[in-house]
Amino acid sequence: MNDFIFSIIIPLYNQEKYIEKCVKSALNQDFKGKYEVIVVNDGSTDNSEEILKKFNDDKLKIFKNKNGGLAYSRNFGNSKAEGKYIVYLDADDELHTAALKNFYKTNEKYDADVILAPYYAIREHRGDIKEYFPLKNLKDKEGYINIQNTNGEILNVNFEAWGKAYKREFILKNNIESPIIHLAEDIPLFYKALLGTDKILLCKEPVYYYRRGHKKPYKNGKYNLVDEVIKTIFASEEIVKKYENTCNYSIIEKFYARNTFKICLFWYKKFKNLENRGDFYNFSIRYLKKFKLAQKFKIKSFFNNLIDIL
């Protein structure tokens, strides 16, 4: 019988430049307990598969699928995982050497469903590394944190699935998976996980290296990217509305509105090279109007456009 404490899941698609560093960071953890590293090769067409063949480690398990997208690969990894906790790692990022140890120490006296943590950003466009601690104001809080006892502040953490540990039983029992959307698919998972439990812990030490500034400009191809982000927003809204009759809904809705504003602004900026960028602008105005944030979006997007021009 396997008694893995952690399963590290790495969805992989065409990351030959970074996958070796990524996998090494997962295999070389300063952690004495048992863990596994699951790489889901999502139909890579570059040299990623050949690089994976160089590894010889019993902890590493490699699966190869036809291209189904990041969400599909994560969900597939969930189905193969045997660890008590699941940790997601993107193929162009790295885990801190002490990541699993930090998660384990944080949870040693508890039985959390989700563990959140600060992270480092490798800013390739600036040539530096910066620490991000989105929940720094909660760093002195002991025990479980949740919507109620933080007055919604836990929803100020980063939206991405990475940089967190999730109890596998909690994920499977509550169907906390990424929907099959092909951009910003982490966001519905974020709401499902953080709204679905009152047993969340905050790790005080960074666990993750997130690589920024290296991605190519977004272009429409197999998928209409504007449509994909709109799907993500509607999927998130559907999750949030399930809490409409709870005592915490006013808090949840307030943070959901703020977060969606940030998401619309972020993706509008990222879509600057898309011909249908205007469609996303119009959607954002319509959607944010119900939160009385449409005018703020117009002003912010105008100044962002001006900065890009200058």
FENSUL-V90931 format. One record per residue. N is the residue number from 0. RES is the residue in one small letter. OMEGA is omega as a letter, one per 30 degrees, with the letter a starting at -180 (NA if undefined). D_FIRST is the distance of its C-alpha to the first C-alpha in Angstrom with 2 decimals. Layout:
n->N res->RES omega->OMEGA d_first->D_FIRST
n->N res->RES omega->OMEGA d_first->D_FIRST
This chain:
n->0 res->m omega->l d_first->0.00
n->1 res->n omega->l d_first->3.81
n->2 res->d omega->l d_first->6.44
n->3 res->f omega->l d_first->9.39
n->4 res->i omega->a d_first->12.58
n->5 res->f omega->l d_first->14.74
n->6 res->s omega->l d_first->15.16
n->7 res->i omega->a d_first->18.66
n->8 res->i omega->a d_first->20.25
n->9 res->i omega->l d_first->23.41
n->10 res->p omega->a d_first->25.66
n->11 res->l omega->l d_first->28.03
n->12 res->y omega->l d_first->31.49
n->13 res->n omega->l d_first->34.16
n->14 res->q omega->a d_first->33.54
n->15 res->e omega->a d_first->34.31
n->16 res->k omega->a d_first->36.19
n->17 res->y omega->a d_first->33.36
n->18 res->i omega->l d_first->29.97
n->19 res->e omega->l d_first->29.71
n->20 res->k omega->a d_first->30.35
n->21 res->c omega->a d_first->27.99
n->22 res->v omega->l d_first->24.94
n->23 res->k omega->a d_first->25.90
n->24 res->s omega->l d_first->26.07
n->25 res->a omega->a d_first->22.50
n->26 res->l omega->a d_first->21.14
n->27 res->n omega->l d_first->23.37
n->28 res->q omega->l d_first->22.32
n->29 res->d omega->a d_first->23.37
n->30 res->f omega->a d_first->20.10
n->31 res->k omega->l d_first->18.10
n->32 res->g omega->a d_first->14.84
n->33 res->k omega->l d_first->12.13
n->34 res->y omega->l d_first->13.31
n->35 res->e omega->l d_first->13.85
n->36 res->v omega->a d_first->17.27
n->37 res->i omega->l d_first->17.95
n->38 res->v omega->l d_first->21.52
n->39 res->v omega->l d_first->23.03
n->40 res->n omega->a d_first->26.23
n->41 res->d omega->l d_first->28.59
n->42 res->g omega->a d_first->31.05
n->43 res->s omega->l d_first->32.44
n->44 res->t omega->l d_first->35.76
n->45 res->d omega->a d_first->36.33
n->46 res->n omega->a d_first->34.86
n->47 res->s omega->a d_first->31.54
n->48 res->e omega->l d_first->29.55
n->49 res->e omega->l d_first->31.18
n->50 res->i omega->l d_first->30.39
n->51 res->l omega->a d_first->26.64
n->52 res->k omega->a d_first->26.82
n->53 res->k omega->a d_first->27.90
n->54 res->f omega->l d_first->24.56
n->55 res->n omega->a d_first->22.30
n->56 res->d omega->a d_first->19.21
n->57 res->d omega->l d_first->15.52
n->58 res->k omega->a d_first->15.02
n->59 res->l omega->l d_first->17.42
n->60 res->k omega->a d_first->16.84
n->61 res->i omega->l d_first->20.18
n->62 res->f omega->a d_first->21.21
n->63 res->k omega->l d_first->24.85
n->64 res->n omega->l d_first->26.67
n->65 res->k omega->a d_first->30.31
n->66 res->n omega->l d_first->31.91
n->67 res->g omega->l d_first->31.07
n->68 res->g omega->a d_first->31.56
n->69 res->l omega->a d_first->29.71
n->70 res->a omega->l d_first->28.74
n->71 res->y omega->a d_first->27.35
n->72 res->s omega->l d_first->25.25
n->73 res->r omega->a d_first->23.84
n->74 res->n omega->l d_first->23.02
n->75 res->f omega->l d_first->21.41
n->76 res->g omega->l d_first->19.27
n->77 res->n omega->a d_first->18.24
n->78 res->s omega->a d_first->17.07
n->79 res->k omega->a d_first->14.81
n->80 res->a omega->l d_first->13.52
n->81 res->e omega->a d_first->10.08
n->82 res->g omega->l d_first->11.55
n->83 res->k omega->l d_first->13.05
n->84 res->y omega->l d_first->16.38
n->85 res->i omega->l d_first->18.06
n->86 res->v omega->l d_first->20.89
n->87 res->y omega->l d_first->23.39
n->88 res->l omega->l d_first->25.34
n->89 res->d omega->a d_first->28.38
n->90 res->a omega->l d_first->29.00
n->91 res->d omega->l d_first->32.34
n->92 res->d omega->l d_first->31.13
n->93 res->e omega->l d_first->29.21
n->94 res->l omega->l d_first->26.92
n->95 res->h omega->a d_first->28.40
n->96 res->t omega->a d_first->26.83
n->97 res->a omega->a d_first->26.04
n->98 res->a omega->a d_first->24.84
n->99 res->l omega->l d_first->21.24
n->100 res->k omega->a d_first->22.55
n->101 res->n omega->l d_first->25.29
n->102 res->f omega->a d_first->23.14
n->103 res->y omega->l d_first->20.85
n->104 res->k omega->l d_first->24.00
n->105 res->t omega->a d_first->25.65
n->106 res->n omega->a d_first->22.91
n->107 res->e omega->a d_first->22.18
n->108 res->k omega->a d_first->24.26
n->109 res->y omega->l d_first->23.69
n->110 res->d omega->a d_first->21.36
n->111 res->a omega->l d_first->23.13
n->112 res->d omega->l d_first->22.78
n->113 res->v omega->l d_first->24.61
n->114 res->i omega->l d_first->25.55
n->115 res->l omega->a d_first->28.74
n->116 res->a omega->l d_first->30.12
n->117 res->p omega->a d_first->33.23
n->118 res->y omega->l d_first->33.34
n->119 res->y omega->l d_first->35.62
n->120 res->a omega->l d_first->37.64
n->121 res->i omega->a d_first->38.53
n->122 res->r omega->a d_first->41.94
n->123 res->e omega->a d_first->42.80
n->124 res->h omega->l d_first->46.10
n->125 res->r omega->l d_first->47.16
n->126 res->g omega->l d_first->45.48
n->127 res->d omega->l d_first->43.85
n->128 res->i omega->a d_first->40.75
n->129 res->k omega->l d_first->41.03
n->130 res->e omega->l d_first->38.78
n->131 res->y omega->l d_first->38.40
n->132 res->f omega->a d_first->37.51
n->133 res->p omega->a d_first->38.32
n->134 res->l omega->a d_first->37.63
n->135 res->k omega->a d_first->39.44
n->136 res->n omega->l d_first->41.47
n->137 res->l omega->a d_first->38.34
n->138 res->k omega->a d_first->37.12
n->139 res->d omega->a d_first->38.32
n->140 res->k omega->a d_first->36.78
n->141 res->e omega->l d_first->34.11
n->142 res->g omega->a d_first->31.25
n->143 res->y omega->l d_first->30.44
n->144 res->i omega->a d_first->32.86
n->145 res->n omega->a d_first->33.66
n->146 res->i omega->a d_first->36.62
n->147 res->q omega->a d_first->38.48
n->148 res->n omega->l d_first->38.35
n->149 res->t omega->a d_first->39.07
n->150 res->n omega->l d_first->41.71
n->151 res->g omega->a d_first->39.92
n->152 res->e omega->a d_first->39.73
n->153 res->i omega->l d_first->36.02
n->154 res->l omega->l d_first->37.22
n->155 res->n omega->l d_first->38.99
n->156 res->v omega->l d_first->35.83
n->157 res->n omega->a d_first->35.50
n->158 res->f omega->a d_first->34.60
n->159 res->e omega->l d_first->32.14
n->160 res->a omega->a d_first->28.41
n->161 res->w omega->l d_first->27.78
n->162 res->g omega->a d_first->28.12
n->163 res->k omega->l d_first->25.92
n->164 res->a omega->a d_first->22.34
n->165 res->y omega->l d_first->21.25
n->166 res->k omega->a d_first->18.63
n->167 res->r omega->l d_first->16.66
n->168 res->e omega->l d_first->16.89
n->169 res->f omega->l d_first->20.61
n->170 res->i omega->a d_first->21.15
n->171 res->l omega->a d_first->19.71
n->172 res->k omega->a d_first->21.28
n->173 res->n omega->l d_first->24.62
n->174 res->n omega->a d_first->24.76
n->175 res->i omega->a d_first->25.41
n->176 res->e omega->l d_first->25.75
n->177 res->s omega->l d_first->28.58
n->178 res->p omega->a d_first->31.20
n->179 res->i omega->l d_first->32.15
n->180 res->i omega->a d_first->35.10
n->181 res->h omega->l d_first->35.99
n->182 res->l omega->l d_first->37.35
n->183 res->a omega->a d_first->36.60
n->184 res->e omega->l d_first->33.61
n->185 res->d omega->a d_first->31.93
n->186 res->i omega->l d_first->34.49
n->187 res->p omega->l d_first->33.46
n->188 res->l omega->l d_first->29.83
n->189 res->f omega->a d_first->31.40
n->190 res->y omega->l d_first->33.24
n->191 res->k omega->a d_first->30.44
n->192 res->a omega->a d_first->28.14
n->193 res->l omega->l d_first->30.85
n->194 res->l omega->a d_first->32.67
n->195 res->g omega->a d_first->29.63
n->196 res->t omega->l d_first->28.64
n->197 res->d omega->a d_first->30.41
n->198 res->k omega->a d_first->27.45
n->199 res->i omega->l d_first->28.12
n->200 res->l omega->l d_first->28.22
n->201 res->l omega->l d_first->30.35
n->202 res->c omega->a d_first->29.19
n->203 res->k omega->a d_first->32.39
n->204 res->e omega->l d_first->31.62
n->205 res->p omega->a d_first->31.68
n->206 res->v omega->a d_first->28.42
n->207 res->y omega->l d_first->29.69
n->208 res->y omega->a d_first->32.44
n->209 res->y omega->a d_first->33.96
n->210 res->r omega->a d_first->36.39
n->211 res->r omega->l d_first->39.69
n->212 res->g omega->a d_first->42.96
n->213 res->h omega->a d_first->41.72
n->214 res->k omega->l d_first->41.38
n->215 res->k omega->l d_first->44.16
n->216 res->p omega->a d_first->46.41
n->217 res->y omega->l d_first->45.09
n->218 res->k omega->l d_first->46.56
n->219 res->n omega->l d_first->46.29
n->220 res->g omega->l d_first->44.89
n->221 res->k omega->a d_first->42.44
n->222 res->y omega->l d_first->42.27
n->223 res->n omega->a d_first->44.98
n->224 res->l omega->l d_first->43.61
n->225 res->v omega->l d_first->45.89
n->226 res->d omega->a d_first->44.62
n->227 res->e omega->l d_first->40.98
n->228 res->v omega->l d_first->41.58
n->229 res->i omega->l d_first->43.61
n->230 res->k omega->l d_first->40.72
n->231 res->t omega->a d_first->38.49
n->232 res->i omega->l d_first->41.09
n->233 res->f omega->l d_first->41.45
n->234 res->a omega->l d_first->37.68
n->235 res->s omega->l d_first->37.57
n->236 res->e omega->l d_first->40.60
n->237 res->e omega->l d_first->39.01
n->238 res->i omega->a d_first->36.07
n->239 res->v omega->a d_first->38.49
n->240 res->k omega->l d_first->40.79
n->241 res->k omega->a d_first->38.16
n->242 res->y omega->a d_first->38.88
n->243 res->e omega->a d_first->42.62
n->244 res->n omega->l d_first->43.04
n->245 res->t omega->a d_first->41.13
n->246 res->c omega->a d_first->42.87
n->247 res->n omega->a d_first->41.41
n->248 res->y omega->a d_first->42.65
n->249 res->s omega->l d_first->45.75
n->250 res->i omega->a d_first->43.70
n->251 res->i omega->a d_first->41.16
n->252 res->e omega->l d_first->44.03
n->253 res->k omega->a d_first->45.83
n->254 res->f omega->l d_first->42.95
n->255 res->y omega->l d_first->42.20
n->256 res->a omega->l d_first->45.85
n->257 res->r omega->a d_first->45.78
n->258 res->n omega->a d_first->42.60
n->259 res->t omega->l d_first->43.94
n->260 res->f omega->l d_first->47.17
n->261 res->k omega->a d_first->45.32
n->262 res->i omega->l d_first->43.33
n->263 res->c omega->a d_first->46.56
n->264 res->l omega->a d_first->48.36
n->265 res->f omega->a d_first->45.55
n->266 res->w omega->l d_first->45.28
n->267 res->y omega->l d_first->49.04
n->268 res->k omega->a d_first->49.40
n->269 res->k omega->a d_first->46.69
n->270 res->f omega->a d_first->48.44
n->271 res->k omega->l d_first->51.73
n->272 res->n omega->a d_first->51.79
n->273 res->l omega->l d_first->51.16
n->274 res->e omega->a d_first->54.16
n->275 res->n omega->l d_first->52.82
n->276 res->r omega->l d_first->52.21
n->277 res->g omega->l d_first->55.01
n->278 res->d omega->l d_first->53.03
n->279 res->f omega->l d_first->50.35
n->280 res->y omega->a d_first->53.12
n->281 res->n omega->l d_first->54.67
n->282 res->f omega->a d_first->51.38
n->283 res->s omega->l d_first->50.69
n->284 res->i omega->a d_first->54.16
n->285 res->r omega->a d_first->53.83
n->286 res->y omega->a d_first->50.36
n->287 res->l omega->a d_first->51.11
n->288 res->k omega->a d_first->54.41
n->289 res->k omega->l d_first->52.82
n->290 res->f omega->a d_first->51.55
n->291 res->k omega->a d_first->54.97
n->292 res->l omega->a d_first->53.47
n->293 res->a omega->a d_first->55.16
n->294 res->q omega->l d_first->58.08
n->295 res->k omega->l d_first->55.88
n->296 res->f omega->l d_first->53.94
n->297 res->k omega->a d_first->57.27
n->298 res->i omega->a d_first->58.44
n->299 res->k omega->a d_first->55.24
n->300 res->s omega->l d_first->54.89
n->301 res->f omega->a d_first->58.59
n->302 res->f omega->l d_first->58.27
n->303 res->n omega->l d_first->55.12
n->304 res->n omega->a d_first->57.10
n->305 res->l omega->l d_first->60.01
n->306 res->i omega->l d_first->57.89
n->307 res->d omega->a d_first->56.54
n->308 res->i omega->a d_first->60.14
n->309 res->l omega->NA d_first->61.37
